[in-house]
Amino acid sequence: MSKKITHTDIIVVGAGIAGIASAYYLKKKRAKSRFFILEALDSFGGTWYTHKYPGVRSDSDLFTFGYSFKSWNDAPIATASEILKYIGETIKENNIQNNIKYNHKVLKADWSNSEKKWTLMVEHSTKKQILYFSCNFLQMCQGYYRQNQGYIPNWKNIENFDGKFIHTEEWPNKLNYSNKKIIVIGSGATAATTIPVLAKKAKHVTMLQRTPTFYRTSTIGTEEIANTLRNITDDSEWIHKIVREQILINQEIFIKRCVEEPEKVRLELLEEIRNVLGEQFDIEKHFSPSYRPWQQRIALTPDAELFKSIANQDVSVVTDEIESFNKNGILLKSGEELSADIIIAATGFNMSILGDIEFSIDKKFINLSDTITYRGMMFTSIPNLIWTFGYFRQAWTLRAEMIANFMIKLINHMDFIDAKKITVKLRKKDQNMKILPWIREEEFNPGYLSRALEKMPKSGSNIEWVHNQNYWYEKDIIPNIDLNSEEFIYE
Ligand SMILES: Cc1cc2nc3c(=O)[nH]c(=O)nc-3n(C[C@H](O)[C@H](O)[C@H](O)COP(=O)(O)OP(=O)(O)OC[C@H]3O[C@@H](n4cnc5c(N)ncnc54)[C@H](O)[C@@H]3O)c2cc1C
């Protein structure tokens, strides 16, 4: 008996903030296309649905992390539940709910060159059934890490610890941490978010870091601009647009300064901390990273809340390496011992490349690391597929919206020239270009990326084959790509 296959024009994988942006644009600009979103979880929101650790919030302001088409009317930094509400409203206002199929986890995707379509093998997670879908075009909005599965370094003797050990990605439903001694391992965005919240109830929190992180203590005037405009008008769309533009200008200036005068920016960032912790605190040791500002994302601690909890002695910072775990806590390489009731690992992600889906063409398996990315949106030899991978250092969604629009322009163009298949291919002038890792580690090098780099697609030294992470460059380039260029092969 042949298997039942449900066909549609476009399938979007993932109902996170990126997948919903795509759905919005498909409804607005490509009304004649039928589409589904296949989502592995039982609800929308992705990151904002799965993360449950205390205090979970955005690091970006919502004027830029929120959509260009839906105004944000609250404080710039938002909690996970506020972001979920915003995404939920977008779904409702644009009638996207019937396009989403929840509990549908895509396992395999096979492109058929004869039929010019993708067939997807999908696991229905509650019915425990395998279903099949096919589509002419596939958009991957799968995010970049495995949900609910954090990265734990290879520490010795974790099992010897008598207390509770938790990863922030896998936060238990109920955890009583009132009056407990807590160690949080890590000092990135997640640690900076949760530590001040934990410290309100805990007996004491120790932030244990191997190396320091850079922090900002404000969203560079965002709140002030928004409030000033709100005093002038109640036109929320206009306010959203103006604040968004102003933030993008402020960020551009800041990022340029990080490249042009990194030492000056470093001193400014450290000065913000010194203002709270005073001259006696060893800021150099605990808060001055070895990398340049923006070589890794700068974590936000709004209103300097992390430093205030250190100043109040609710939190202490230890910069050292873990030798091993023991019954009471952690033994450090320096010989110092830290004891705790609860140890929390805020040590980041495991990358998920294209949603851990097994891709094949005519049933022949594709190794992604054998492909080269076209501007971080497509891959050589993989037809009719768009990859949504946002910005790390600016709001992710700025790029997600740009890519959704690019995909629609591409599909419109294919209609116009009556093409059923699009593949990107190296041009003659690309044959001798240098093949490079997907992203240059000297530019951006967080641990989760470095760990996965060899499995990622490659990039090239010619600009079309670079996955650029610069919004200010791409905002003028991507919308104006010439779809008749030599690298696009249509059939
Ligand atoms: C705690 C936290 C805070 C963050 N804060 C910010 C911030 O302030 N600013 C910023 O720019 N970025 C931030 N990020 C990065 C953040 O993940 C992205 O910005 C953004 O939310 C990603 O949206 P997305 O829709 O692309 O992916 P996700 O939110 O990861 O959603 C992807 C969806 O795809 C689904 N999916 C994946 N694989 C499959 C499959 N095989 N089949 C079916 N469905 C699948 C997943 O279940 C998920 O629902 C943060 C990340 C974390 C973890």
Ligand as a Chemical Component Dictionary entry (heavy atoms), coordinates in Angstrom:
data_LIG
# 
_chem_comp.id                   LIG 
_chem_comp.type                 NON-POLYMER 
_chem_comp.pdbx_formal_charge   0 
_chem_comp.three_letter_code    LIG 
# 
loop_
_chem_comp_atom.comp_id 
_chem_comp_atom.atom_id 
_chem_comp_atom.alt_atom_id 
_chem_comp_atom.type_symbol 
_chem_comp_atom.charge 
_chem_comp_atom.model_Cartn_x 
_chem_comp_atom.model_Cartn_y 
_chem_comp_atom.model_Cartn_z 
_chem_comp_atom.pdbx_ordinal 
LIG C1  C1  C 0 16.965 32.276 26.842 1  
LIG C2  C2  C 0 17.260 32.859 25.503 2  
LIG C3  C3  C 0 17.165 34.223 25.320 3  
LIG C4  C4  C 0 17.418 34.766 24.074 4  
LIG N1  N1  N 0 17.310 36.116 23.903 5  
LIG C5  C5  C 0 17.531 36.652 22.701 6  
LIG C6  C6  C 0 17.401 38.055 22.496 7  
LIG O1  O1  O 0 17.098 38.802 23.397 8  
LIG N2  N2  N 0 17.641 38.535 21.262 9  
LIG C7  C7  C 0 17.976 37.729 20.212 10 
LIG O2  O2  O 0 18.167 38.235 19.107 11 
LIG N3  N3  N 0 18.091 36.400 20.377 12 
LIG C8  C8  C 0 17.890 35.846 21.580 13 
LIG N4  N4  N 0 18.012 34.493 21.748 14 
LIG C9  C9  C 0 18.259 33.648 20.611 15 
LIG C10 C10 C 0 16.865 33.117 20.195 16 
LIG O3  O3  O 0 16.835 31.757 20.195 17 
LIG C11 C11 C 0 16.408 33.722 18.903 18 
LIG O4  O4  O 0 16.577 35.063 18.861 19 
LIG C12 C12 C 0 14.956 33.447 18.513 20 
LIG O5  O5  O 0 14.016 33.316 19.543 21 
LIG C13 C13 C 0 14.997 32.256 17.677 22 
LIG O6  O6  O 0 13.770 32.168 17.047 23 
LIG P1  P1  P 0 13.513 31.058 15.988 24 
LIG O7  O7  O 0 12.081 31.082 15.694 25 
LIG O8  O8  O 0 14.459 31.215 14.844 26 
LIG O9  O9  O 0 13.974 29.707 16.713 27 
LIG P2  P2  P 0 13.417 28.985 18.026 28 
LIG O10 O10 O 0 12.869 29.918 18.994 29 
LIG O11 O11 O 0 14.520 28.088 18.462 30 
LIG O12 O12 O 0 12.215 28.132 17.450 31 
LIG C14 C14 C 0 12.451 27.096 16.530 32 
LIG C15 C15 C 0 11.247 26.203 16.514 33 
LIG O13 O13 O 0 11.476 25.190 15.544 34 
LIG C16 C16 C 0 11.051 23.960 16.061 35 
LIG N5  N5  N 0 11.803 22.883 15.412 36 
LIG C17 C17 C 0 13.147 22.685 15.405 37 
LIG N6  N6  N 0 13.458 21.580 14.729 38 
LIG C18 C18 C 0 12.287 21.053 14.297 39 
LIG C19 C19 C 0 11.955 19.875 13.554 40 
LIG N7  N7  N 0 12.886 19.034 13.134 41 
LIG N8  N8  N 0 10.650 19.657 13.279 42 
LIG C20 C20 C 0 9.678  20.513 13.701 43 
LIG N9  N9  N 0 9.946  21.611 14.443 44 
LIG C21 C21 C 0 11.238 21.876 14.727 45 
LIG C22 C22 C 0 11.365 24.044 17.548 46 
LIG O14 O14 O 0 10.571 23.152 18.292 47 
LIG C23 C23 C 0 11.042 25.502 17.845 48 
LIG O15 O15 O 0 9.733  25.695 18.274 49 
LIG C24 C24 C 0 17.787 33.929 22.990 50 
LIG C25 C25 C 0 17.914 32.553 23.191 51 
LIG C26 C26 C 0 17.659 32.030 24.441 52 
LIG C27 C27 C 0 17.777 30.556 24.623 53 
# 
loop_
_chem_comp_bond.comp_id 
_chem_comp_bond.atom_id_1 
_chem_comp_bond.atom_id_2 
_chem_comp_bond.value_order 
_chem_comp_bond.pdbx_ordinal 
LIG C1  C2  SING 1  
LIG C2  C3  SING 2  
LIG C2  C26 DOUB 3  
LIG C3  C4  DOUB 4  
LIG C4  N1  SING 5  
LIG C4  C24 SING 6  
LIG N1  C5  DOUB 7  
LIG C5  C6  SING 8  
LIG C5  C8  SING 9  
LIG C6  O1  DOUB 10 
LIG C6  N2  SING 11 
LIG N2  C7  SING 12 
LIG C7  O2  DOUB 13 
LIG C7  N3  SING 14 
LIG N3  C8  DOUB 15 
LIG C8  N4  SING 16 
LIG N4  C9  SING 17 
LIG N4  C24 SING 18 
LIG C9  C10 SING 19 
LIG C10 O3  SING 20 
LIG C10 C11 SING 21 
LIG C11 O4  SING 22 
LIG C11 C12 SING 23 
LIG C12 O5  SING 24 
LIG C12 C13 SING 25 
LIG C13 O6  SING 26 
LIG O6  P1  SING 27 
LIG P1  O7  DOUB 28 
LIG P1  O8  SING 29 
LIG P1  O9  SING 30 
LIG O9  P2  SING 31 
LIG P2  O10 DOUB 32 
LIG P2  O11 SING 33 
LIG P2  O12 SING 34 
LIG O12 C14 SING 35 
LIG C14 C15 SING 36 
LIG C15 O13 SING 37 
LIG C15 C23 SING 38 
LIG O13 C16 SING 39 
LIG C16 N5  SING 40 
LIG C16 C22 SING 41 
LIG N5  C17 SING 42 
LIG N5  C21 SING 43 
LIG C17 N6  DOUB 44 
LIG N6  C18 SING 45 
LIG C18 C19 SING 46 
LIG C18 C21 DOUB 47 
LIG C19 N7  SING 48 
LIG C19 N8  DOUB 49 
LIG N8  C20 SING 50 
LIG C20 N9  DOUB 51 
LIG N9  C21 SING 52 
LIG C22 O14 SING 53 
LIG C22 C23 SING 54 
LIG C23 O15 SING 55 
LIG C24 C25 DOUB 56 
LIG C25 C26 SING 57 
LIG C26 C27 SING 58 
# 
